[in-house]
């Protein structure tokens, strides 16, 4: 008579986070105001006001902030829109 195995195997669908990707970085400068950077992050990156304010503070005190992660194509468009507003931004590959 076969013994019953107390361990059950279940199949689950899981999402694997890809460690490769890109990040949109906003850089500090002495020209743009907090309000302008916050407004830009809300409009371009679709941040909530609190998130945009926190990112602006990080940019100010640390010199830069990763404001968005995603594909190169989507971040390139956001980066161009931010740069068009006179704010320094770059897209870099995650390592």
Secondary structure, 3 states (H helix, E strand, C coil): CCCCCCCCCCCCCCCCCCCCCEEEEEECCCCCCHHHHHHHHHHHHCCCHHHHHHHHHHHHHHCEEEEEEECHHHHHHHHHHHHHCCCCEEEEECC
